Amino acid sequence: MKKYVFPLMFIIVAAIFALQATPTVAQEPTEPTMDQVNTVAKNLNCPTCKGLNLEDCRTQTCNQWRDQIKDLLAQGYTEQEVLDWFVARFGVEVLQEPPPKGNGLFAWLLPLFGFAVGVGWLVFLLRKWSVHKTPESSAIDPEDNIDVEYLEKIEQDLKEF
Amino acid sequence: MSETTTATPAKSSKKMLWLVLGIALLLVLFFVFAWGLQKRESTQLQGAPAPSFTLTSFEGEEYTLEGLRGTPLVINFWASWCVECYKEAALLEQAYKDYQGKVLFLGIDYLDTEKDALAYMEKYGITYPSGPDIESRIARDYRITGVPETFFINTEGQIIHVQIGPIERPQLYQLLERLTGGGAS
């Protein structure tokens, strides 16, 4: 009888470990959390309100779209795959940030172009002002057509003063 | 003052060239923005040929404007989240049944999820073909400003009326009569 005790104990312990391991192996896919949904939603525009993103908007349309994100995540889609799905279904306009290609490139380059034009204009103005100021700060050019008598009168007045 | 008198003619002409180029660039930008901001409304299409489209219904059938030439069409843009669309849903379905075989009704589901769209169709008993507007291409071509919007297209493919907002029964049936040649135009 004693010779069966050790193998029996081994089987019982192994069975306990096996039972504990089972739930980890056969785990059901977990439902996406609202944080996960919102991480994707903040990259999308509300389709009906201008300027709001999907994460912040509380309209029925956005609720439905957030549900769609949740469904796709639950099916195993990655964040990027969900965004791609929305672009394929509703167009590139749904993205908060347009991709830097095609018409979207215009949205990225225009502010840079505006900035460059602004800086260029500022440099032009500053250079223009500095050129104007230089002759004013220099001494009077004797070749300038200035009334000599008037100058002598001023100097005389200054001496008297 | 002294600067202008000392500047060489070559320098001033170069400056002038830059100024002209700058102004020309600003003008181009201004016209590009003005063109982008101009109003594009669906009502502007009234009397014009209907833009061509391809719609794949939720059942998987494909409909094109060219393929439907010769049949009067009623195209209704709708969405399950659109409260105003509820008001005309049952009326459109009734009209579709009344004019079955004479006028084809097509529903174009705008910015909607399929699950909610199908639930909406079931709730209101919509049986005429309806499908999603992929990438909102049809909505863009038809310049819709929102939903619901309904387009009435005659056998020649010309838009005879654009209805913005829900349509009422007398107007709908009057327009259907016009499409089928039964009413005053």
Chai-1 contact restraints between the chains, C-beta under 6 A:
chainA,res_idxA,chainB,res_idxB,connection_type,confidence,min_distance_angstrom,max_distance_angstrom,comment,restraint_id
A,P47,B,L111,contact,1.0,0.0,6.0,A-B,restraint_1
A,Q60,B,W81,contact,1.0,0.0,6.0,A-B,restraint_2
A,T61,B,W81,contact,1.0,0.0,6.0,A-B,restraint_3
A,Q64,B,T113,contact,1.0,0.0,6.0,A-B,restraint_4
A,Q64,B,D116,contact,1.0,0.0,6.0,A-B,restraint_5
A,Q68,B,T113,contact,1.0,0.0,6.0,A-B,restraint_6
A,G91,B,E135,contact,1.0,0.0,6.0,A-B,restraint_7
A,G91,B,S136,contact,1.0,0.0,6.0,A-B,restraint_8
A,V131,B,E3,contact,1.0,0.0,6.0,A-B,restraint_9
A,P135,B,S2,contact,1.0,0.0,6.0,A-B,restraint_10
